[in-house]
Amino acid sequence: MSVVINSNYSAAIAANNLATSNARLQNSLNRLSSGSKIVNPSDDAGGLAVAMKLTATSNRQGALQNNLGDATSYAQTQDGALAVAGSILDRVSELATLYQDPTKNTSDLANYNDEFTQLQNELTAVGSETFNGINLFGSGNLTVAATDDLGTAGAITVAQQNLMSSGGFPTFSDNWANLSNWTPDTSGGGTAGVSGNQLHLDTNTADVNLTSNASYTGAFRIAANFNVSGVNAGLTVSFGGTQLADLEAGTYSGNHSLRIDVDAAGNSSLYVDGTLVPSQSNTGVDTSGSHPMVMDFNSAGSASAVVGPVTVSSLASGGNTDQVATAASLGSLSLSTVTSAIQDVAAMRAQNGAEQSRLNFASTLLTTNQTNLQSAISRISDVDVATETTSLARWNVLVQAGTSMLTQANQSAQIALKLITG
């Protein structure tokens, strides 16, 4: 090889080798310090794309696990409420049996009914429970996706158990802005008018009769306020030809609240100021047909009645639990209805348990899938420390060797100087 001054081929080659070795050394240092095999997209462009997609899938499956966990909590809360409802029905069945004891006097039976009323209120309260604002009970369903594409094929349905059957007619409320919802009969000489959200009835030995323009069927509740005054005055409320309440001025002077409950079996209960009036509770109300409500005010002399806003609402559509919750009293409640309601709740809890079981298995599958995805992502993007430290040692030695050889190559020009100055 010629001895030259202007060119140093050996030094150029050594410099290139040193630059390459140093770049590889820096790359190894970056990989080991970051723990990632792909520090720059150019390290593995295809692998980077695959890793990004797999990471997104893994993250979605983590979110799905959270959704399934929330659905499981919903189902567990629902089951807790069903367990309470079952305990209430169990106690009601016990009370219904005790109520049939012929040795119990009227006071004893009233005591049983007091507890029964409280249990009815709690049973109704259980039926209105929610989870994060979502009803636990109803006729709808919650659908939870269990696959990362959110497809319906693997979706899980959690039923809003129909503990308290919905249905019946819409709630009707009249604030007495006018008489458009009623057909008044003042042929007897009395008058009917509205003022200040109140119905005013006046009579002088005459009847005033109002018939609702709406008809109702099934279990229902009538609620209103009233004030009857005058000699021998009386305000009666009837449905389907059966008198449900007879409010006499001498008995109910002043302002009072009225509530009439009629269950699906045709048993009616009158409550005045929240207290049951047994003497005006009866059976045989025709709830199978659709009938209007009728209010009739009459008196043997000058008298008046004021009726506040009135509301008519459906209590049930015939479900066993509904019939227990709306029964007029223990005496009007069939034991078979209670046992059927217990069976209904037992079936609901069994369905709830089956749904929880599937949710648990789906969550386990997602956990397994996510673990496998993370393993695949690791193979693509995570650095193998053992292998990379071996490369680090190699490139480190090559950098040191390259530096030494470049030094030697740079000194080769000194040979030419020696020839010139020799």
LOMAR-574310 format. One record per residue (C-alpha): residue in three letters; x, y, z. Coordinates in pm, 1 decimal. Each point is the difference from the previous one (the first is absolute). Example, Ala and Ser with C-alpha at 12.3 -4.5 7.8 and 13.67 -1.06 7.14 Angstrom:
BEGIN
<r = ALA | x = 1230.0 | y = -450.0 | z = 780.0>
<r = SER | x = 137.0 | y = 344.0 | z = -66.0>
This chain:
BEGIN
<r = MET | x = 0.0 | y = 0.0 | z = 0.0>
<r = SER | x = 130.5 | y = 345.5 | z = -91.2>
<r = VAL | x = 123.7 | y = 240.6 | z = 265.3>
<r = VAL | x = -198.2 | y = 325.6 | z = -49.5>
<r = ILE | x = -70.4 | y = 322.7 | z = 187.3>
<r = ASN | x = -333.2 | y = 134.0 | z = -137.8>
<r = SER | x = -202.7 | y = -315.1 | z = 59.4>
<r = ASN | x = -18.5 | y = -228.8 | z = 304.7>
<r = TYR | x = -213.8 | y = -293.1 | z = -108.6>
<r = SER | x = 71.0 | y = -202.3 | z = 313.0>
<r = ALA | x = -108.4 | y = 283.8 | z = 229.0>
<r = ALA | x = -323.5 | y = 45.1 | z = -196.4>
<r = ILE | x = -85.6 | y = -367.8 | z = 29.3>
<r = ALA | x = 84.6 | y = 4.3 | z = 372.8>
<r = ALA | x = -214.1 | y = 311.6 | z = 49.0>
<r = ASN | x = -296.8 | y = -160.0 | z = -175.6>
<r = ASN | x = 32.4 | y = -315.9 | z = 206.0>
<r = LEU | x = 28.5 | y = 203.9 | z = 318.3>
<r = ALA | x = -312.4 | y = 202.6 | z = -88.6>
<r = THR | x = -196.3 | y = -318.3 | z = -67.4>
<r = SER | x = 114.8 | y = -165.1 | z = 320.8>
<r = ASN | x = -72.5 | y = 314.0 | z = 201.6>
<r = ALA | x = -353.7 | y = 23.4 | z = -148.1>
<r = ARG | x = -64.6 | y = -362.5 | z = 91.0>
<r = LEU | x = 138.3 | y = 62.3 | z = 347.8>
<r = GLN | x = -230.7 | y = 299.8 | z = 50.0>
<r = ASN | x = -294.9 | y = -203.9 | z = -124.8>
<r = SER | x = 75.9 | y = -273.5 | z = 254.6>
<r = LEU | x = 29.7 | y = 259.2 | z = 274.5>
<r = ASN | x = -338.5 | y = 150.5 | z = -100.1>
<r = ARG | x = -168.3 | y = -340.1 | z = -4.8>
<r = LEU | x = 135.2 | y = -100.3 | z = 339.0>
<r = SER | x = -79.8 | y = 335.0 | z = 158.8>
<r = SER | x = -358.4 | y = 4.4 | z = -140.6>
<r = GLY | x = -72.8 | y = -372.0 | z = 20.7>
<r = SER | x = -144.1 | y = 20.8 | z = -350.6>
<r = LYS | x = 129.7 | y = -189.4 | z = -301.1>
<r = ILE | x = -148.2 | y = 259.6 | z = -237.1>
<r = VAL | x = 155.3 | y = 334.6 | z = 91.0>
<r = ASN | x = -56.2 | y = 150.0 | z = -344.4>
<r = PRO | x = -263.0 | y = -104.2 | z = -256.4>
<r = SER | x = 285.0 | y = -96.4 | z = -231.5>
<r = ASP | x = 109.2 | y = -268.5 | z = 246.0>
<r = ASP | x = -304.1 | y = -215.1 | z = -95.2>
<r = ALA | x = -264.3 | y = 187.6 | z = -198.8>
<r = GLY | x = -230.8 | y = -299.8 | z = -46.3>
<r = GLY | x = 38.7 | y = -115.2 | z = 357.7>
<r = LEU | x = -82.2 | y = 351.1 | z = 125.3>
<r = ALA | x = -329.9 | y = -1.4 | z = -194.4>
<r = VAL | x = -95.9 | y = -343.9 | z = 131.4>
<r = ALA | x = 93.1 | y = 95.2 | z = 358.5>
<r = MET | x = -213.4 | y = 316.4 | z = -16.3>
<r = LYS | x = -305.7 | y = -197.4 | z = -113.9>
<r = LEU | x = 51.0 | y = -269.3 | z = 260.5>
<r = THR | x = 47.7 | y = 263.1 | z = 273.0>
<r = ALA | x = -327.5 | y = 170.5 | z = -96.5>
<r = THR | x = -178.9 | y = -336.7 | z = 11.6>
<r = SER | x = 150.0 | y = -76.2 | z = 340.7>
<r = ASN | x = -110.0 | y = 338.5 | z = 135.2>
<r = ARG | x = -354.7 | y = -53.9 | z = -130.4>
<r = GLN | x = -14.7 | y = -337.0 | z = 167.9>
<r = GLY | x = 105.6 | y = 164.2 | z = 325.2>
<r = ALA | x = -288.1 | y = 246.1 | z = -39.2>
<r = LEU | x = -236.4 | y = -290.8 | z = -74.8>
<r = GLN | x = 109.7 | y = -165.3 | z = 323.7>
<r = ASN | x = -95.5 | y = 319.0 | z = 184.5>
<r = ASN | x = -342.2 | y = -1.9 | z = -169.5>
<r = LEU | x = -54.0 | y = -364.6 | z = 92.8>
<r = GLY | x = 105.0 | y = 78.4 | z = 356.0>
<r = ASP | x = -260.2 | y = 279.7 | z = 17.7>
<r = ALA | x = -264.7 | y = -234.2 | z = -142.7>
<r = THR | x = 94.3 | y = -259.2 | z = 262.2>
<r = SER | x = -36.4 | y = 262.3 | z = 274.2>
<r = TYR | x = -341.7 | y = 92.1 | z = -142.8>
<r = ALA | x = -108.1 | y = -365.6 | z = 3.2>
<r = GLN | x = 132.7 | y = -47.8 | z = 353.7>
<r = THR | x = -189.1 | y = 307.7 | z = 120.4>
<r = GLN | x = -312.7 | y = -128.2 | z = -170.5>
<r = ASP | x = 39.5 | y = -339.1 | z = 166.9>
<r = GLY | x = 40.0 | y = 169.4 | z = 337.0>
<r = ALA | x = -330.3 | y = 180.8 | z = -52.8>
<r = LEU | x = -166.1 | y = -323.9 | z = -113.5>
<r = ALA | x = 127.6 | y = -173.9 | z = 313.2>
<r = VAL | x = -164.6 | y = 270.7 | z = 213.4>
<r = ALA | x = -322.6 | y = -30.0 | z = -201.7>
<r = GLY | x = 6.5 | y = -376.5 | z = 56.9>
<r = SER | x = 42.5 | y = 49.0 | z = 375.3>
<r = ILE | x = -291.2 | y = 245.4 | z = 3.5>
<r = LEU | x = -223.2 | y = -245.6 | z = -186.6>
<r = ASP | x = 107.8 | y = -277.2 | z = 234.4>
<r = ARG | x = -112.9 | y = 207.9 | z = 297.4>
<r = VAL | x = -324.5 | y = 92.0 | z = -176.8>
<r = SER | x = -75.9 | y = -367.9 | z = -54.7>
<r = GLU | x = 58.1 | y = -57.5 | z = 369.7>
<r = LEU | x = -230.4 | y = 289.7 | z = 91.1>
<r = ALA | x = -266.7 | y = -123.3 | z = -242.0>
<r = THR | x = 8.5 | y = -338.6 | z = 173.3>
<r = LEU | x = -15.7 | y = 153.3 | z = 349.3>
<r = TYR | x = -289.3 | y = 218.1 | z = -113.8>
<r = GLN | x = -210.0 | y = -312.1 | z = -55.0>
<r = ASP | x = 31.9 | y = -105.4 | z = 365.7>
<r = PRO | x = -361.2 | y = -11.3 | z = 129.1>
<r = THR | x = 114.3 | y = 76.4 | z = 356.5>
<r = LYS | x = 123.0 | y = 349.5 | z = -101.0>
<r = ASN | x = -229.5 | y = 289.3 | z = 89.7>
<r = THR | x = -61.8 | y = 314.9 | z = -203.6>
<r = SER | x = 279.5 | y = 189.0 | z = 171.8>
<r = ASP | x = 247.5 | y = -280.0 | z = -77.2>
<r = LEU | x = -98.7 | y = 1.5 | z = -366.1>
<r = ALA | x = 39.8 | y = 377.6 | z = -13.5>
<r = ASN | x = 352.8 | y = -35.4 | z = 135.5>
<r = TYR | x = 84.6 | y = -253.1 | z = -269.2>
<r = ASN | x = -140.8 | y = 237.8 | z = -261.4>
<r = ASP | x = 213.3 | y = 286.0 | z = 134.7>
<r = GLU | x = 316.6 | y = -199.3 | z = -62.9>
<r = PHE | x = -134.0 | y = -114.7 | z = -335.2>
<r = THR | x = -54.2 | y = 362.3 | z = -106.9>
<r = GLN | x = 358.7 | y = 88.7 | z = 88.3>
<r = LEU | x = 129.2 | y = -303.1 | z = -189.5>
<r = GLN | x = -204.9 | y = 103.0 | z = -302.8>
<r = ASN | x = 158.4 | y = 345.0 | z = 9.4>
<r = GLU | x = 349.4 | y = -150.8 | z = 19.0>
<r = LEU | x = -75.2 | y = -244.4 | z = -281.3>
<r = THR | x = -106.7 | y = 292.6 | z = -218.0>
<r = ALA | x = 317.7 | y = 187.6 | z = 99.1>
<r = VAL | x = 215.7 | y = -298.1 | z = -100.2>
<r = GLY | x = -167.5 | y = -1.3 | z = -341.2>
<r = SER | x = 114.0 | y = 359.4 | z = -60.1>
<r = GLU | x = 369.0 | y = -56.1 | z = 86.5>
<r = THR | x = 264.4 | y = 124.6 | z = -245.7>
<r = PHE | x = 369.2 | y = -53.5 | z = -76.9>
<r = ASN | x = 179.4 | y = 319.4 | z = -106.7>
<r = GLY | x = -337.3 | y = 139.2 | z = -105.0>
<r = ILE | x = -91.9 | y = -311.6 | z = -202.7>
<r = ASN | x = -311.5 | y = -187.0 | z = 113.1>
<r = LEU | x = 69.2 | y = -344.1 | z = 142.2>
<r = PHE | x = -349.0 | y = -118.1 | z = -84.2>
<r = GLY | x = -219.5 | y = 46.1 | z = -303.8>
<r = SER | x = -80.0 | y = -153.2 | z = -334.2>
<r = GLY | x = 320.6 | y = 100.3 | z = -181.1>
<r = ASN | x = 346.4 | y = -152.9 | z = -29.2>
<r = LEU | x = 361.5 | y = 113.8 | z = 22.3>
<r = THR | x = 222.9 | y = -126.2 | z = -281.9>
<r = VAL | x = 373.8 | y = -14.9 | z = 67.4>
<r = ALA | x = 252.4 | y = -62.9 | z = -279.8>
<r = ALA | x = 258.0 | y = -271.0 | z = 70.1>
<r = THR | x = 210.0 | y = 22.7 | z = -318.3>
<r = ASP | x = 233.0 | y = 281.9 | z = -100.7>
<r = ASP | x = -194.9 | y = 69.6 | z = -320.6>
<r = LEU | x = -307.5 | y = 74.8 | z = 218.2>
<r = GLY | x = -198.2 | y = -246.5 | z = -210.0>
<r = THR | x = -336.8 | y = -136.1 | z = 106.7>
<r = ALA | x = 96.9 | y = -364.9 | z = -58.6>
<r = GLY | x = 186.3 | y = -26.4 | z = 329.6>
<r = ALA | x = -200.8 | y = 259.2 | z = 191.4>
<r = ILE | x = -135.3 | y = -92.6 | z = 342.8>
<r = THR | x = -351.1 | y = 97.4 | z = 108.1>
<r = VAL | x = -73.2 | y = 85.4 | z = 362.1>
<r = ALA | x = -376.0 | y = 16.9 | z = 52.5>
<r = GLN | x = -168.5 | y = 272.2 | z = 199.7>
<r = GLN | x = -209.6 | y = -253.1 | z = 187.8>
<r = ASN | x = -372.0 | y = 72.0 | z = -7.0>
<r = LEU | x = -39.9 | y = -6.8 | z = 377.5>
<r = MET | x = -288.9 | y = 245.1 | z = -0.3>
<r = SER | x = -194.9 | y = -50.6 | z = -322.4>
<r = SER | x = -36.1 | y = 314.4 | z = -202.8>
<r = GLY | x = -293.5 | y = 89.0 | z = -215.4>
<r = GLY | x = -359.4 | y = 92.8 | z = 59.3>
<r = PHE | x = -134.8 | y = 342.1 | z = -88.9>
<r = PRO | x = 202.5 | y = 323.1 | z = 17.3>
<r = THR | x = -31.5 | y = 201.7 | z = 319.1>
<r = PHE | x = -282.4 | y = 255.3 | z = -22.2>
<r = SER | x = 11.6 | y = 322.6 | z = 199.7>
<r = ASP | x = -255.9 | y = 281.7 | z = 1.7>
<r = ASN | x = 87.7 | y = 335.1 | z = 157.6>
<r = TRP | x = -354.5 | y = 124.8 | z = -60.4>
<r = ALA | x = 83.3 | y = 273.7 | z = -246.4>
<r = ASN | x = -339.4 | y = -83.7 | z = -151.7>
<r = LEU | x = -249.6 | y = -285.2 | z = -17.4>
<r = SER | x = 110.9 | y = -127.5 | z = -341.2>
<r = ASN | x = 99.7 | y = -338.7 | z = 144.7>
<r = TRP | x = -339.9 | y = -60.2 | z = 155.3>
<r = THR | x = -366.0 | y = -19.1 | z = -91.6>
<r = PRO | x = -197.2 | y = 181.3 | z = 271.1>
<r = ASP | x = -366.0 | y = -69.9 | z = 73.7>
<r = THR | x = -163.2 | y = 293.3 | z = 180.7>
<r = SER | x = -358.6 | y = -89.8 | z = -88.8>
<r = GLY | x = -75.5 | y = -35.1 | z = 368.9>
<r = GLY | x = 53.7 | y = 372.4 | z = 52.2>
<r = GLY | x = 353.5 | y = -1.4 | z = 134.4>
<r = THR | x = 295.7 | y = 182.4 | z = -154.8>
<r = ALA | x = 354.6 | y = -98.4 | z = -90.8>
<r = GLY | x = 285.4 | y = 237.1 | z = -76.0>
<r = VAL | x = 376.4 | y = 34.3 | z = 26.6>
<r = SER | x = 211.0 | y = 264.5 | z = 168.7>
<r = GLY | x = 362.9 | y = 8.2 | z = 111.8>
<r = ASN | x = 71.4 | y = -361.4 | z = -97.0>
<r = GLN | x = -299.2 | y = -117.2 | z = 201.2>
<r = LEU | x = -336.1 | y = -145.8 | z = -89.9>
<r = HIS | x = -289.2 | y = 175.0 | z = 177.0>
<r = LEU | x = -328.0 | y = -186.6 | z = 40.9>
<r = ASP | x = -311.5 | y = 162.1 | z = 148.2>
<r = THR | x = -340.3 | y = -149.0 | z = 58.4>
<r = ASN | x = -330.2 | y = 75.2 | z = 164.6>
<r = THR | x = -176.6 | y = -331.9 | z = 45.2>
<r = ALA | x = 130.2 | y = -103.9 | z = -338.8>
<r = ASP | x = 266.1 | y = -219.7 | z = -160.1>
<r = VAL | x = 304.4 | y = 106.6 | z = -196.0>
<r = ASN | x = 149.2 | y = -284.8 | z = -196.0>
<r = LEU | x = 334.1 | y = 0.0 | z = -190.3>
<r = THR | x = 108.1 | y = -286.2 | z = -226.0>
<r = SER | x = 358.8 | y = -26.7 | z = -124.2>
<r = ASN | x = 40.8 | y = 8.6 | z = -376.5>
<r = ALA | x = 288.6 | y = -249.5 | z = 35.7>
<r = SER | x = -44.5 | y = -367.9 | z = 84.3>
<r = TYR | x = 233.5 | y = -228.8 | z = 192.8>
<r = THR | x = 56.1 | y = -370.1 | z = 44.0>
<r = GLY | x = 214.3 | y = -217.1 | z = 224.2>
<r = ALA | x = 157.2 | y = 108.6 | z = 327.8>
<r = PHE | x = -3.8 | y = 376.2 | z = 58.1>
<r = ARG | x = 26.3 | y = 274.8 | z = 261.6>
<r = ILE | x = -210.1 | y = 314.1 | z = 42.5>
<r = ALA | x = 150.2 | y = 286.6 | z = 201.8>
<r = ALA | x = -152.3 | y = 340.6 | z = 81.4>
<r = ASN | x = -68.3 | y = 252.9 | z = 276.2>
<r = PHE | x = -353.2 | y = 85.2 | z = 113.1>
<r = ASN | x = -206.1 | y = 210.5 | z = 240.7>
<r = VAL | x = -369.7 | y = -74.3 | z = 47.3>
<r = SER | x = -226.7 | y = 225.7 | z = 202.5>
<r = GLY | x = -376.2 | y = 17.7 | z = 61.5>
<r = VAL | x = -274.3 | y = -200.2 | z = 164.0>
<r = ASN | x = -16.3 | y = -361.5 | z = -113.3>
<r = ALA | x = 238.7 | y = 76.3 | z = -285.9>
<r = GLY | x = 195.2 | y = -279.2 | z = -158.0>
<r = LEU | x = 252.7 | y = -35.9 | z = -281.0>
<r = THR | x = 14.8 | y = -349.3 | z = -148.6>
<r = VAL | x = 248.3 | y = -147.5 | z = -247.2>
<r = SER | x = -102.6 | y = -298.7 | z = -213.0>
<r = PHE | x = 155.6 | y = -220.3 | z = -267.7>
<r = GLY | x = -171.4 | y = -258.2 | z = -214.7>
<r = GLY | x = -322.0 | y = 29.7 | z = 199.1>
<r = THR | x = 174.2 | y = -61.3 | z = 337.3>
<r = GLN | x = 28.9 | y = 272.0 | z = 261.0>
<r = LEU | x = 362.1 | y = 38.3 | z = 109.7>
<r = ALA | x = -34.8 | y = 288.3 | z = 248.8>
<r = ASP | x = -275.7 | y = 181.5 | z = 186.8>
<r = LEU | x = 133.1 | y = 316.8 | z = 162.5>
<r = GLU | x = -258.6 | y = 144.6 | z = 237.5>
<r = ALA | x = 27.9 | y = 356.5 | z = 123.7>
<r = GLY | x = -73.2 | y = -96.4 | z = 360.3>
<r = THR | x = 278.6 | y = -256.0 | z = 1.2>
<r = TYR | x = 259.5 | y = 183.3 | z = -209.0>
<r = SER | x = -20.3 | y = 368.4 | z = 86.6>
<r = GLY | x = 284.0 | y = 222.9 | z = -115.7>
<r = ASN | x = 261.3 | y = -72.7 | z = -262.3>
<r = HIS | x = 107.4 | y = -361.4 | z = -60.3>
<r = SER | x = 199.0 | y = -205.5 | z = -248.1>
<r = LEU | x = -166.3 | y = -286.5 | z = -182.4>
<r = ARG | x = 160.3 | y = -312.6 | z = -141.2>
<r = ILE | x = -179.6 | y = -296.8 | z = -149.3>
<r = ASP | x = 195.8 | y = -310.2 | z = -103.1>
<r = VAL | x = -161.4 | y = -268.5 | z = -212.4>
<r = ASP | x = 207.7 | y = -311.0 | z = -68.1>
<r = ALA | x = -20.6 | y = -223.4 | z = -306.0>
<r = ALA | x = -224.7 | y = -245.1 | z = 185.6>
<r = GLY | x = -265.8 | y = 270.3 | z = 55.1>
<r = ASN | x = 67.3 | y = 73.5 | z = 367.8>
<r = SER | x = -24.2 | y = 367.5 | z = 93.5>
<r = SER | x = 149.0 | y = 183.4 | z = 298.8>
<r = LEU | x = -82.8 | y = 353.0 | z = 114.3>
<r = TYR | x = 263.9 | y = 209.4 | z = 175.6>
<r = VAL | x = -85.5 | y = 337.0 | z = 154.0>
<r = ASP | x = 302.7 | y = 204.0 | z = 107.1>
<r = GLY | x = 207.6 | y = -313.3 | z = -55.2>
<r = THR | x = -205.2 | y = -215.7 | z = 237.5>
<r = LEU | x = -188.5 | y = -304.6 | z = -123.4>
<r = VAL | x = -377.0 | y = 16.9 | z = 44.4>
<r = PRO | x = -94.8 | y = -370.3 | z = 30.9>
<r = SER | x = -373.7 | y = 65.4 | z = -2.2>
<r = GLN | x = 26.0 | y = 137.9 | z = -352.4>
<r = SER | x = 229.5 | y = -266.2 | z = -142.3>
<r = ASN | x = -179.7 | y = -252.5 | z = -217.4>
<r = THR | x = 33.5 | y = -270.8 | z = -260.4>
<r = GLY | x = -160.5 | y = -69.4 | z = -334.3>
<r = VAL | x = 111.4 | y = 311.2 | z = -189.5>
<r = ASP | x = -16.6 | y = -74.0 | z = -372.0>
<r = THR | x = 359.4 | y = 62.2 | z = -108.5>
<r = SER | x = -22.3 | y = -232.0 | z = -298.8>
<r = GLY | x = -203.5 | y = 252.0 | z = -198.7>
<r = SER | x = 78.4 | y = 360.1 | z = -89.8>
<r = HIS | x = -208.9 | y = 243.1 | z = 204.7>
<r = PRO | x = 0.4 | y = 372.6 | z = 79.8>
<r = MET | x = 27.5 | y = 144.2 | z = 348.6>
<r = VAL | x = -312.4 | y = 170.8 | z = 134.0>
<r = MET | x = -18.4 | y = 267.7 | z = 272.5>
<r = ASP | x = -342.7 | y = 72.9 | z = 146.9>
<r = PHE | x = -75.7 | y = 277.2 | z = 250.8>
<r = ASN | x = -335.4 | y = 8.7 | z = 175.7>
<r = SER | x = -161.1 | y = 156.9 | z = 304.6>
<r = ALA | x = -336.8 | y = 34.5 | z = 170.0>
<r = GLY | x = 64.0 | y = 373.4 | z = 42.3>
<r = SER | x = 232.8 | y = 278.4 | z = -103.7>
<r = ALA | x = 352.8 | y = -138.1 | z = -17.9>
<r = SER | x = 326.1 | y = 24.9 | z = -193.0>
<r = ALA | x = 303.1 | y = -208.0 | z = -81.7>
<r = VAL | x = 346.1 | y = 100.0 | z = -120.1>
<r = VAL | x = 217.1 | y = -256.6 | z = -174.9>
<r = GLY | x = 369.7 | y = 69.7 | z = -63.1>
<r = PRO | x = 207.0 | y = -129.1 | z = -292.3>
<r = VAL | x = -82.3 | y = -363.1 | z = -72.2>
<r = THR | x = 236.7 | y = -265.9 | z = -135.1>
<r = VAL | x = -80.5 | y = -344.4 | z = -136.4>
<r = SER | x = 296.4 | y = -230.8 | z = -54.1>
<r = SER | x = 43.3 | y = -361.2 | z = -99.7>
<r = LEU | x = 140.6 | y = -212.2 | z = 280.6>
<r = ALA | x = 69.5 | y = -324.9 | z = -183.1>
<r = SER | x = -55.8 | y = -202.6 | z = -311.3>
<r = GLY | x = -62.4 | y = -326.5 | z = 178.1>
<r = GLY | x = 349.3 | y = -119.8 | z = 97.4>
<r = ASN | x = 18.2 | y = -210.9 | z = 316.1>
<r = THR | x = 238.7 | y = 239.2 | z = 176.5>
<r = ASP | x = -222.5 | y = 290.3 | z = -104.7>
<r = GLN | x = -303.1 | y = -167.8 | z = 151.8>
<r = VAL | x = 183.7 | y = -46.1 | z = 328.7>
<r = ALA | x = 116.1 | y = 363.8 | z = -1.0>
<r = THR | x = -348.1 | y = 136.8 | z = -75.1>
<r = ALA | x = -223.9 | y = -238.5 | z = 195.5>
<r = ALA | x = -251.8 | y = 178.1 | z = 220.5>
<r = SER | x = 80.9 | y = -213.8 | z = 304.6>
<r = LEU | x = 126.2 | y = -341.0 | z = 103.9>
<r = GLY | x = -355.8 | y = -123.0 | z = 3.6>
<r = SER | x = -43.0 | y = 79.2 | z = -369.4>
<r = LEU | x = 335.8 | y = -151.4 | z = -98.1>
<r = SER | x = 11.9 | y = -355.7 | z = -127.5>
<r = LEU | x = 288.2 | y = -211.4 | z = 135.4>
<r = SER | x = 42.9 | y = -148.8 | z = -346.9>
<r = THR | x = 69.6 | y = 349.6 | z = -131.7>
<r = VAL | x = 279.4 | y = 41.9 | z = 256.0>
<r = THR | x = 154.6 | y = -338.5 | z = -73.4>
<r = SER | x = -19.0 | y = 71.8 | z = -372.9>
<r = ALA | x = 175.2 | y = 332.4 | z = 61.0>
<r = ILE | x = 273.4 | y = -180.9 | z = 194.4>
<r = GLN | x = 39.9 | y = -241.5 | z = -290.9>
<r = ASP | x = 23.2 | y = 296.5 | z = -240.4>
<r = VAL | x = 275.9 | y = 161.2 | z = 206.1>
<r = ALA | x = 182.0 | y = -334.6 | z = 26.3>
<r = ALA | x = -8.1 | y = -32.6 | z = -380.5>
<r = MET | x = 127.7 | y = 357.9 | z = -34.7>
<r = ARG | x = 290.9 | y = -72.8 | z = 232.6>
<r = ALA | x = 81.5 | y = -316.0 | z = -196.0>
<r = GLN | x = 6.2 | y = 198.3 | z = -325.2>
<r = ASN | x = 210.1 | y = 268.1 | z = 168.5>
<r = GLY | x = 246.4 | y = -267.3 | z = 115.3>
<r = ALA | x = 24.8 | y = -141.7 | z = -352.0>
<r = GLU | x = 71.8 | y = 347.3 | z = -136.5>
<r = GLN | x = 269.2 | y = 58.8 | z = 263.1>
<r = SER | x = 157.9 | y = -335.9 | z = -87.8>
<r = ARG | x = 24.3 | y = 92.7 | z = -367.6>
<r = LEU | x = 138.5 | y = 344.1 | z = 85.5>
<r = ASN | x = 272.6 | y = -164.4 | z = 208.5>
<r = PHE | x = 96.7 | y = -242.3 | z = -278.6>
<r = ALA | x = 1.3 | y = 280.2 | z = -257.3>
<r = SER | x = 225.0 | y = 206.7 | z = 225.2>
<r = THR | x = 236.1 | y = -297.4 | z = 40.4>
<r = LEU | x = 18.8 | y = -43.0 | z = -378.6>
<r = LEU | x = 78.5 | y = 368.9 | z = -47.2>
<r = THR | x = 274.5 | y = -24.2 | z = 261.8>
<r = THR | x = 154.3 | y = -296.7 | z = -180.7>
<r = ASN | x = -25.1 | y = 171.6 | z = -338.3>
<r = GLN | x = 153.1 | y = 319.1 | z = 132.9>
<r = THR | x = 288.7 | y = -194.0 | z = 155.6>
<r = ASN | x = 73.2 | y = -172.5 | z = -330.7>
<r = LEU | x = -19.6 | y = 327.7 | z = -188.1>
<r = GLN | x = 246.6 | y = 159.9 | z = 239.5>
<r = SER | x = 233.5 | y = -295.6 | z = -54.4>
<r = ALA | x = -18.6 | y = 48.0 | z = -377.7>
<r = ILE | x = 60.4 | y = 373.9 | z = 37.1>
<r = SER | x = 300.0 | y = -72.6 | z = 221.3>
<r = ARG | x = 157.9 | y = -228.8 | z = -259.1>
<r = ILE | x = -24.1 | y = 275.1 | z = -259.2>
<r = SER | x = 92.1 | y = 311.0 | z = 194.8>
<r = ASP | x = 177.1 | y = -97.2 | z = 324.2>
<r = VAL | x = 377.8 | y = -31.2 | z = -2.3>
<r = ASP | x = 162.9 | y = -330.2 | z = 94.9>
<r = VAL | x = 247.7 | y = 129.2 | z = 257.4>
<r = ALA | x = 225.4 | y = -309.5 | z = -15.5>
<r = THR | x = 34.8 | y = 20.4 | z = -376.9>
<r = GLU | x = 35.5 | y = 377.3 | z = -6.3>
<r = THR | x = 270.4 | y = 11.0 | z = 267.8>
<r = THR | x = 199.3 | y = -247.2 | z = -212.7>
<r = SER | x = -37.8 | y = 236.8 | z = -295.9>
<r = LEU | x = 92.9 | y = 293.1 | z = 222.6>
<r = ALA | x = 325.4 | y = -170.7 | z = 96.5>
<r = ARG | x = 75.6 | y = -79.5 | z = -363.9>
<r = TRP | x = -60.0 | y = 353.4 | z = -126.7>
<r = ASN | x = 182.7 | y = 147.1 | z = 295.3>
<r = VAL | x = 311.3 | y = -205.6 | z = -88.9>
<r = LEU | x = -34.7 | y = 90.0 | z = -368.6>
<r = VAL | x = -26.7 | y = 369.9 | z = 84.5>
<r = GLN | x = 314.1 | y = -20.7 | z = 208.5>
<r = ALA | x = 180.9 | y = -201.1 | z = -273.6>
<r = GLY | x = -123.4 | y = 238.9 | z = -270.0>
<r = THR | x = 122.8 | y = 298.7 | z = 196.6>
<r = SER | x = 342.4 | y = -160.9 | z = 39.8>
<r = MET | x = 23.0 | y = -96.9 | z = -368.0>
<r = LEU | x = -107.5 | y = 346.3 | z = -113.3>
<r = THR | x = 280.1 | y = 141.4 | z = 207.4>
<r = GLN | x = 241.4 | y = -236.9 | z = -169.5>
<r = ALA | x = -136.9 | y = 82.5 | z = -345.0>
<r = ASN | x = 36.1 | y = 370.1 | z = 61.9>
<r = GLN | x = 364.7 | y = -53.7 | z = 89.7>
<r = SER | x = 76.1 | y = -179.8 | z = -330.8>
<r = ALA | x = 53.4 | y = 334.9 | z = -174.3>
<r = GLN | x = 309.0 | y = 43.8 | z = 215.6>
<r = ILE | x = 175.8 | y = -258.6 | z = -221.6>
<r = ALA | x = -17.4 | y = 237.2 | z = -297.2>
<r = LEU | x = 144.5 | y = 284.4 | z = 207.4>
<r = LYS | x = 291.1 | y = -215.9 | z = 104.2>
<r = LEU | x = 77.7 | y = -75.0 | z = -364.4>
<r = ILE | x = -5.9 | y = 372.9 | z = -84.2>
<r = THR | x = 203.4 | y = 115.3 | z = 298.3>
<r = GLY | x = 215.4 | y = -312.8 | z = 19.9>
